[in-house]
Amino acid sequence: VQLQASGGGLVQAGGSLRLSCAASGIIFSINLMGWYRQAPGKQRELVAVITSGGTTNYGDSVKGRFTISRDNAKNTVYLQMASLKPEDTAVYYCNVLSLKTYWGQGTLVTVSS
């Protein structure tokens, strides 16, 4: 099983970034896909998750700014981030729930002020 995340980088406050995460090697259906993040010195927190049917849930700090979507045929989840703030700086981890929970390696997002 492999979760390949991409799209992180450095952006100025107010800017946008799009993260992608492609899951491969999972032979059972994927129920939930999502993103979590962990800033230095802080606990990992929910960013957004999406079910196979398209139901979404967002962390309070990103509501209205981030949009999660997925392509079930490609087992890929996306996170469109807009109006980025310095406090969004963190390592973003892709998460997939099938019969087991899988985590990606993380991609760093840095928002400069």
MIVEXPA-799927 format. One line per 10 residues: number of its first residue (from 1); their letters; for each residue y, z, x of C-alpha. Coordinates in Angstrom, 1 decimal, decimal comma. Layout:
N
NUM> A> Y:Z:X  ... .
//
This chain:
113
1> VQLQASGGGL> 0,0:0,0:0,0  3,4:-1,0:1,3  6,9:-0,5:0,0  9,3:-2,7:1,8  12,9:-1,7:1,2  16,0:-3,7:2,2  19,7:-4,0:1,6  21,1:-0,8:3,2  24,1:-0,9:5,5  27,6:0,1:6,1 .
11> VQAGGSLRLS> 30,2:-0,5:3,4  33,7:0,7:2,7  34,5:3,1:-0,2  34,8:1,1:-3,4  32,5:-1,6:-2,2  29,0:-2,7:-3,4  25,5:-3,0:-2,1  22,2:-4,1:-3,5  19,0:-2,5:-2,5  15,6:-4,0:-3,1 .
21> CAASGIIFSI> 12,1:-2,6:-2,8  8,9:-4,7:-3,0  5,6:-3,0:-3,6  2,4:-4,6:-2,3  -1,2:-3,6:-2,2  -1,1:-1,6:-5,4  -4,0:-2,7:-7,6  -3,3:-0,6:-10,7  -0,3:-1,1:-13,0  2,9:0,5:-11,9 .
31> NLMGWYRQAP> 4,4:2,8:-14,4  7,6:4,0:-12,8  9,8:2,6:-10,1  12,9:4,1:-8,7  15,2:5,3:-6,0  15,9:8,7:-4,6  18,3:9,6:-1,8  18,7:12,3:0,8  22,0:13,1:2,5  22,1:15,1:5,7 .
41> GKQRELVAVI> 21,5:18,8:5,1  20,7:18,2:1,4  17,6:17,9:-0,7  16,3:14,7:-1,9  17,7:13,8:-5,3  17,1:11,3:-8,1  19,2:8,2:-8,1  17,6:6,1:-10,8  14,2:5,3:-12,2  12,9:2,6:-14,5 .
51> TSGGTTNYGD> 9,7:2,3:-16,6  7,6:-0,9:-16,9  9,2:-1,3:-20,3  12,8:-1,2:-18,9  13,8:2,4:-19,9  16,1:3,8:-17,3  17,3:7,2:-16,2  20,1:7,9:-13,8  21,3:10,9:-11,8  24,5:12,3:-13,1 .
61> SVKGRFTISR> 26,5:11,4:-9,9  25,7:7,7:-10,2  25,9:7,0:-13,9  28,2:4,2:-14,7  28,3:2,9:-11,1  24,7:2,1:-10,2  22,3:-0,2:-12,1  18,5:-0,2:-11,7  16,4:-3,1:-12,6  12,9:-4,4:-11,9 .
71> DNAKNTVYLQ> 10,8:-7,6:-11,8  7,4:-6,6:-12,9  5,9:-9,9:-11,9  7,0:-9,3:-8,3  6,5:-5,5:-8,3  10,1:-5,2:-7,1  12,8:-2,8:-8,0  16,5:-3,3:-7,4  19,5:-0,9:-7,2  22,9:-2,5:-7,7 .
81> MASLKPEDTA> 25,4:0,0:-6,4  29,1:-0,4:-7,2  32,3:1,7:-6,7  30,6:3,4:-3,7  31,9:6,7:-2,5  31,5:8,4:0,8  29,4:11,0:-0,9  26,9:8,2:-1,7  26,1:8,1:2,0  22,3:8,9:2,4 .
91> VYYCNVLSLK> 18,9:7,5:3,1  17,7:5,9:0,0  14,0:6,0:-0,7  12,0:3,7:-3,0  9,5:5,4:-5,2  6,6:4,0:-7,1  4,3:5,8:-9,6  1,0:4,2:-10,3  -2,2:6,3:-10,2  -0,5:7,9:-7,2 .
101> TYWGQGTLVT> 3,0:8,3:-6,0  4,2:6,1:-3,2  7,3:6,4:-1,1  9,1:3,7:1,0  10,3:4,3:4,5  14,0:4,7:3,5  17,0:2,6:4,0  20,3:4,0:5,2  23,5:3,5:3,2  26,7:4,6:4,8 .
111> VSS> 30,0:4,5:2,9  33,1:4,9:5,0  36,3:6,3:3,6 .
//
